[in-house]
Amino acid sequence: IFAAETRAIVDFGSVPEIIPLYLIYRPANNIPYATMEEDLPGLFDCYCGREGDGNRLAPHNPSEIGQKCSAFQHWLYQWTNGNILVTDLEGVGWKVTNVK
């Protein structure tokens, strides 16, 4: 639904990509469910998350991608009338993972 609603404006530049997380079923294993995602080689950066007390949101990275992640966080919160809030956006380059 959000892919249909979100479009980058002209001259917006690169867009962060939230990589998919896959749930797999392994019936022969004693822990039958696991998650997998693409390996992201490189150093992880935290783009936006929560303050130390966990109650307030705060941008962690003043870079272009950090600002765009913060804008996405704000847009999603507004678009859903405060019902959905994403935090802890981190990743490598324009690939974002660990979204909570």
Contacts in CASP RR format, 6 or more apart in sequence:
PFRMAT RR
TARGET T0000
AUTHOR 0000-0000-0000
METHOD contacts of the structure
MODEL  1
IFAAETRAIVDFGSVPEIIPLYLIYRPANNIPYATMEEDLPGLFDCYCGR
EGDGNRLAPHNPSEIGQKCSAFQHWLYQWTNGNILVTDLEGVGWKVTNVK
2 76 0 8 1.000
5 79 0 8 1.000
6 75 0 8 1.000
8 15 0 8 1.000
14 64 0 8 1.000
14 65 0 8 1.000
14 94 0 8 1.000
15 68 0 8 1.000
15 94 0 8 1.000
16 47 0 8 1.000
16 65 0 8 1.000
16 68 0 8 1.000
16 69 0 8 1.000
16 72 0 8 1.000
16 89 0 8 1.000
16 94 0 8 1.000
16 95 0 8 1.000
16 96 0 8 1.000
17 94 0 8 1.000
17 95 0 8 1.000
17 96 0 8 1.000
18 96 0 8 1.000
18 97 0 8 1.000
18 99 0 8 1.000
19 37 0 8 1.000
19 38 0 8 1.000
19 40 0 8 1.000
19 95 0 8 1.000
19 96 0 8 1.000
19 97 0 8 1.000
20 37 0 8 1.000
20 38 0 8 1.000
21 35 0 8 1.000
21 36 0 8 1.000
21 37 0 8 1.000
21 97 0 8 1.000
22 35 0 8 1.000
22 36 0 8 1.000
22 37 0 8 1.000
23 33 0 8 1.000
23 34 0 8 1.000
23 35 0 8 1.000
24 33 0 8 1.000
24 34 0 8 1.000
24 35 0 8 1.000
24 36 0 8 1.000
25 32 0 8 1.000
25 33 0 8 1.000
26 32 0 8 1.000
26 33 0 8 1.000
26 34 0 8 1.000
37 97 0 8 1.000
38 95 0 8 1.000
40 91 0 8 1.000
40 92 0 8 1.000
40 95 0 8 1.000
40 97 0 8 1.000
41 92 0 8 1.000
42 92 0 8 1.000
43 92 0 8 1.000
44 90 0 8 1.000
44 91 0 8 1.000
44 92 0 8 1.000
45 60 0 8 1.000
45 61 0 8 1.000
45 63 0 8 1.000
45 65 0 8 1.000
45 90 0 8 1.000
45 91 0 8 1.000
45 92 0 8 1.000
45 93 0 8 1.000
46 60 0 8 1.000
46 61 0 8 1.000
46 88 0 8 1.000
46 89 0 8 1.000
46 90 0 8 1.000
46 91 0 8 1.000
47 59 0 8 1.000
47 60 0 8 1.000
47 61 0 8 1.000
47 63 0 8 1.000
47 65 0 8 1.000
47 66 0 8 1.000
47 69 0 8 1.000
47 70 0 8 1.000
47 89 0 8 1.000
47 90 0 8 1.000
47 91 0 8 1.000
47 96 0 8 1.000
48 57 0 8 1.000
48 58 0 8 1.000
48 59 0 8 1.000
48 60 0 8 1.000
48 61 0 8 1.000
48 66 0 8 1.000
48 69 0 8 1.000
48 70 0 8 1.000
48 73 0 8 1.000
48 87 0 8 1.000
48 88 0 8 1.000
48 89 0 8 1.000
49 57 0 8 1.000
49 58 0 8 1.000
49 59 0 8 1.000
49 60 0 8 1.000
49 87 0 8 1.000
49 88 0 8 1.000
49 89 0 8 1.000
50 56 0 8 1.000
50 57 0 8 1.000
50 58 0 8 1.000
50 87 0 8 1.000
50 88 0 8 1.000
51 57 0 8 1.000
51 58 0 8 1.000
57 73 0 8 1.000
57 85 0 8 1.000
57 87 0 8 1.000
59 66 0 8 1.000
59 67 0 8 1.000
59 69 0 8 1.000
59 70 0 8 1.000
60 66 0 8 1.000
61 69 0 8 1.000
65 93 0 8 1.000
65 94 0 8 1.000
66 89 0 8 1.000
69 89 0 8 1.000
69 96 0 8 1.000
72 86 0 8 1.000
72 89 0 8 1.000
73 85 0 8 1.000
73 86 0 8 1.000
73 87 0 8 1.000
73 89 0 8 1.000
76 84 0 8 1.000
76 85 0 8 1.000
76 86 0 8 1.000
77 84 0 8 1.000
77 85 0 8 1.000
86 99 0 8 1.000
86 100 0 8 1.000
87 99 0 8 1.000
87 100 0 8 1.000
88 98 0 8 1.000
88 99 0 8 1.000
88 100 0 8 1.000
89 96 0 8 1.000
89 98 0 8 1.000
89 99 0 8 1.000
90 96 0 8 1.000
90 97 0 8 1.000
90 98 0 8 1.000
91 97 0 8 1.000
91 98 0 8 1.000
END
